[in-house]
């Protein structure tokens, strides 16, 4: 194998696939990245056996070939090179690769490409669905953080992906909160399909989709145990989580006693101030909702109290319709929900102190974030 490639493109490609490199593994080859010539391009691939990422870089291929080399070492070497043409030459006898750029030369010992696990790619398969990368990135960012961070209940450590008619629905829940986003597809999808993707894998997809100017394709692998996401230069394949996702639509309240429209930035600022005190008191922040009279706006009072630290109170004006009342929420969940909403205003729908708080961005349909209440003492 011998080829030349631009340092900038190689550096970016290695950064893309390195997120799938296994941290610690009994198989040394999983700490490596695969370098292979493929149709006049350089193919880079990495996998930890749960997620695999493949990225193609434009290159001038002189000789065909393939090898795997330590991902971190190659990334560090390439990052330190000047922005110039890089020549990669494989010595098939020693399985080491020579990296030449300007006046720098490095030799890196590798492992034969045959030992690298096969990562499914999207050859001659009909795409299940296509949607713009920017739209998918936003939808993933709005739900993925609500998935459980541990594997006690595996299905909750994943994100439900549901394709039905002309809609893509993403949902994540950890037992204390639920985030769901509905996206309208450019064209109807043939039949209903539903699967659960590990949250970590979907987070990686969000990063890749954000870097893509074009569409992202979603397709199931023939065996059905994996899903493949495809952009122009990158593919991500992930194992799926077995199990049944909770019936999240049943959790979403269909009515409310009070609806408050608040400025997102002001509310986020008040929540951040309250968090300094709530962090010392089981993360509890109390929202007191007071409807306005005929002449003035309503008011939302945010308070946090920690006996050993002190207390904090903030007040916001808002359009409040309904009975008012109090609700206590986890301040971390509240801050993360607000950060996911990019609209100027947010709606908070409540029923009672024992019912969940429902947050919706004003002016963006399809996103709902629910936070379960904490007990008021």
C-alpha angles and dihedrals in degrees: 000000000000127000144144125229136169113266092227093054093044092049091050093047093050090050089053097052097036091079088071096050112117112251097209121003139159087225109075091200090067089067087058134083120227116235114193137157111241125177096328093316135093113249118208119190138173134174141177090195090257099060127022125190124194122186130181123213126193110250144163102244116206099167129014121236148114140229140158122233134180105285099213095046093048091047092050092048094047092046089056094052124097119258095269141103114305121207118206117196124180121212100208092197096059097022088230125136125221114217113199126181127158104314096341127098128180131177116206123190114227144180125250114274091231089072092058115101116251113254114204114242132194102258117159097337126134111247113246093211140342127210136164114278094228092054092049092047091053093047092049092047090053096055113020096079091059093066118103114270094215133054099236088116104023096200090059090054087064139063121242113233113195124182115193129158106316096339136094113200124194120190133176131177136170099189094267100058141016130207123188131175128187120202124191111229122227089239134011117273116232106237136000116275131179133180141152119240121195108257092233091056092048090050089056090049090053090055092048093045090052090057092050121089093195138052130305117225122209121202135162117234114243093257091052095227094102139043125212127208118197134196128170095276105010138058127190121193121189136183114242127235115243117226143065119290115226117267092260095176088066090056094057109095112235096203140032139199095211133028119192124190110202138172106261097214094047092048092048090051092050091047091051092053091048091049092067088066099030091057088068093049110052090286092280119157121179123218117199113192118202119184116225126240125247092279105036140047124260124256137230117201117199116196137174126184129190115176094212097043110030136249142279134204129189130181130207131183116228145156101267122183121183140024101324120212141151135293131175119214139178104265094213092054090046093051092048092049092052092047089057092057115082098181123105092241135037130200121221116198118193138171107181142334089271096049126082123263113243118208124194129173109241109238097019117089122201102043123102126169120189126192121191115231125250121223116270114225 
